[in-house]
Amino acid sequence: MEEESASQKLDVKKVVQDILGTIEREREREIISRRFGLFDRRETLEQIGELLGITRERVRQLEKAVITRLKSAAEKDLPNIKDVEKVLTAHLQDMGKVARISDLSQRLSSSNSKTDQAQVAFLANLSPGIAVLDDNDHFYHSVGLASEHSEKKIRDHVGKIIDAINEIGEPTDIKKVAEKVGNPDLKHTEALAGISKNIATLNGRWGLIKWPMVNPKNIRDKIYVILHDNKKPMHFNEIAEAIKGSNLKRKDVTTQAIHNELIKDSRFVLIGRGIYALKEWGYKKGTVSDVIAEVLRKESGPLHRDEIVRRVLKTRQVKETTILLNLQSKPQFKRVAKATYALAE
């Protein structure tokens, strides 16, 4: 593929080193390297100031001055920056015109370390055709095509997506979100939603980060998501394995912890030995004899044992012999004819 071959030719680390080489003063190179975390962890203005024996404010001034110079040079003769911008643009076009730095870096580096991401972010900052959003409480560190939208417009677009999801009021697919904001480009809408820290996605559903169906945080919500997506009852051991094999966060929970939560949460109904279903599927809590009694109450009269068994098995995964044993041994049921039973009351 043309885009892939272009990215393989881009040696991000070498380009970064070449650009740093254009900065004449060692102190300024040190400031840029440390502020962007180009070869080690990022450092604060205070940390760099203490190291270099200058004030925090002086570090900020020097950083701003150097970046301004580099951006100005990027328009003319900064080493390889045109090739960098070409590669970044090609990837962003393919990713929906906007993307998290971490996702973009993954396409350019096999290790995708924090340092790799910092180097990609540094190059994006210097590329005239790339708009950059810094990491904050509402956005992941991201970049977008400046030809499509400025940094402010990216924020505005994401704000409209959040408003649309709020109005929809429940987790939904990206198509409905795109229709709500009037954007026919699904990939673009999805990419914009993906850079927001206020939006989450899970198994094709998009919603607000506070909604458990897209961002389950506790064990009970994770169990609910697993059962909901499985669309049928599961044994608690199966639920545990499904959580461990999922893409959910913090999935290293014990089977015993899962079983305990299943017992305590009213959303889950025990319908067989260790088998649980969702209450919203029409299941009710109760023993097998409770279910038999409910069946007979609804019938308002006697029923043949085979019909009782058939109806009970719709809501309980138990052996037929268990149902028959309850019919024959529990005092609330009486045999009124051959193989036919009614409520004793």
N, C-alpha and C positions, 0 to 999 in steps of 0.2 A: 504494500500500500504506500502511496506517495507520502502521506502524512507521517507514517511510521518511520519510513526511511529518513525523512527530514529530521525527526526527533532523535534518531540514532546518531546522526552526524553532529548533534548539538552536545558538546561536552560542557555541561553547565559549570562544573568546578573550574575548568580552564578559562572559560569566558569571564567568570567572576574574578579570577586572579589577574587576568589581563586588564580588566577594568580598574581593579585596585592599583595596578601598576601605573596607571595614568595619574594617580594622586601623588604628588611630589613629596609632600611632607609625611614622615612616618607617623607622627602623632595623629594626623587626620585619617590615615589608613587604619590606625589602631581603633579610633573612635567608630568609624563606619563598620569595621569588622565585628567589633564587640556589640554595637547597638543593634545590628541586624542578626547577630548570632551566626555569622558566615562560616566559622570553623569550630565554634564551641557554643555553649549556651548564651542566650541573649543576656545583656547586662543593662542595669539601669544607669541613668545619668549620674546618680550619686556614686555608684560603684566605679564607673569609669573616671569620674572626677577625682576620687580618692587615689586611684591607681596612677593617674597622670599629674596629680598635684595641682589641679585647677578646680574652679567652682562648677557646680551643677549647671548653672546658667551658661557658663562659657562652653561647656560640652555641647549643650543644646544649640548654641549659636554656630559652633564649628560644624556640627552635623548638618544643620540646615544649609549652611553656605556650601559645603562639599556636595550635597545632593543636588542643590540648585545648579552648581557648575556641571555636574555629571549629566543632568537632564538637558542642559543647554548643549553640551557636547554630543548628546545622543541624537540630536537633530542633524548633526554634521558628521563627526568622525569617531565616535566612541567605538572601540573594537567590537566587532561582531554583533552590535546591538540590533542591526536591521535583520540579521539572520535569526536572532533570538525572537524578535517581535513576530517574524514570519511564522516561526514554529509555534509560538504561543497562540497566535491568531488561528492557525490551522486547528489546533487542539480545541480551542474555545468554540470555534464554529461547530465542531463535532460534538461538543459537550452541552450545547444549548446556549452558547454566547456568554455564559457566566459560570463560574465554578469555584469551589473551595480550593485554596492553595494546596491543601493536602491531596486532593484528587488530581489536580493538574500535575503535581510533583510525581505522583505515582506513575504517570505516563512517561515521565522523563528519567526516572531513576528506579532501579530494581529494589534498592533498599528503602527508599522513601523515608529516610531518617529526618529528625527535626532539623538537622543541618542542611540536608537536601532541600527541604521545604523552605528554609530561610534563604537559601541561595536563589531558588526560583522566585521567591517573593521580592528579593533585591533586584533581580533582573526585570521583573514585571514593573517595579516602581520606576525604573529608568526607561521603560519602553513607552514612547509617546502614544501609541495606539491602544494601550491597556489602562483601564481604570481599576484602581485598587481600593478595597475596603479593609481597614484594619480590624483586627479582632476586638470585640467589645461585648457588652452584655446581650446585645441583640443580634449580632452577626458573627459568623465565622470569618477568619481571615480569607478573603476572597478576591477574585479578579474578574473583570468583564471586558467585553469589546467596547472601547471608547466610541467606535463608529456607531454603535447601537444605543448606548446610553452612558451618561456621565455617572459618577459615583452617587450624586444626589438622585438621579432618575432610577438607579438600581434600588436605592432605599425606598423610593416612592412606589415602585412596582411591587416590592416585597410587602410594603404596608397595605396595598390594595389586596394582595393575596390573603394576608392575615384577616382583613375585614371580610373578604368573601367566605373564608372558612368559618369565621364567627357567625356569619349570616346563615350559612348552610346548617350549622349547629351540631354536626355529628361527623365522624370520620367518613371520608368519601374518596373517590378516585380522582386522579389529577385532571381527567377530562371535564368533570363537573366544575372543578375549581377554575380551569381555563375558560370555560363557558361563562362563568360568573364574572370574571374580570374582563371578558371580551378579548382574550388573546387566542387566536387560532393556532398558535405554535405551541403544541403540548410540551415539547422538549424544553422550550424556553421557560414556560411556566414552571415546569418541574425543576429546572436548574435554579431558577430564582427562589423557589420554595426551599430548595436544598441548602441555601447559604444562610437561612434564618435560624437562629437559636430558639425562636418562639414556635417553630413548626417542626413536627416529627412525622415520620412515615414508617409503616410496618406492614409487610405483606400486601402491598398495593394500596393500602389505606393512607390517606393524608389527614392530618388534624393538628390541633393545638398541642403543644408540648405537655400540657397539664391533663390531657385526655389519656386514660389508661389503655385504651384500645390501640393507640399508636405509640405510647411510651409507658408500658407497664413497669412500675417500680418495685412494688412489693410482690411476695410470692403468690398471694391470692389473685392478683390481677394477671400475673403470668399464666397461672393455671386457667383462668377464664379465657385468655386469648388462645391458648392451646386447644381447649375444648371447643371454643367457638369456631376456630378455623378447621378443626378436625371434623366437625359437623356430626359427630356421633359419640356415644359414651365411651369412656376409656378406663382401664384399670389404673390405679394410682402409680404403679410401676411404669406403665406406658407413658403416663403424663410426665414423670420424672425424666425418663429417657428423652422425651420430646423436647423438654425444656433444655436439657444438656446439649442436645443436637441443634438447637435453634440459634438464631442470630440475636437473641435477647441479651440485654446487658446483665451482668452479675448472675450468671446461670448456674453457678456451682453450689446449688442447694441440695440438701440431703433428701432422700426419699421419705424419711420420717417427718421432716419439716413440711413437706408437701402433703403428706397424709393428714397431719395435724390441722393444716389450713383447710383442707377439704371437709373435715369434720365440723370445723367452727363456722364456716361461711354458708349462709342460707342460700346463696346462689347455686350451690352444688347439692345434688341429691344422690344418696347411695341407692343404687338400683340392683345391686348384686354383690357378690362377695368381693369387696375391694373395687367395684366398678361404679364410676360416678358419671352423672349427666347434668346438664344445665336445667335449672328450674324453669327457665323461659321456654324450654322445649315442651312443656306441659307436664313434666314430672312433679310429683308431690312427695314430701318426706313421709316416712311411715314404714312399718313392717309389712311383711307379705300378708299377714292377716288384716292389717289396716286396708291394704289395697283390695283384698277380696271383699271386705265389708263395703268399701266404696262402690265396687262393681255391682254388688247386690242392691245397695241403696238406689243407685241410678236405675236399675232395672225395675225396682219397686215390686219385686216378686222373685219366685224361685228361678234357678237356672241350672241347666245340665252342667255337670262338672267339666266336661270338655270345653264348653263355652266359657266357663269361668277361667279355666286354664289359659285359653286363647287370649282373653281380654287382659288377664294379669301379665302375661308375657309381653304385652305391648309396652308396659311401663316398668317391668322388672326382669333382669337377666338372671333368673334362678332356674333350678331344675323343676320339672313337672312334679316330681315326687315331693318336693318341698311344699308346693301349693296344695297338693292332695293331702299331705300330712296335716297342714294347717286346717283344711276343711274338716277333716275327720276328728281332730283332737281339740280344737278351740271351742270353748263353750258358747261363743256368740253365733255359731253356725249350727243349723240342724238339717238332717236329711229328711226331706218331705216326700220323696218318692225314690224309685230306683235311680241311683247316680245323680240325683237332683237335690240341690241345696238352697236354703233360704236363711235369712237372718233369724236368729232365735227370738229376737225381740218382736 
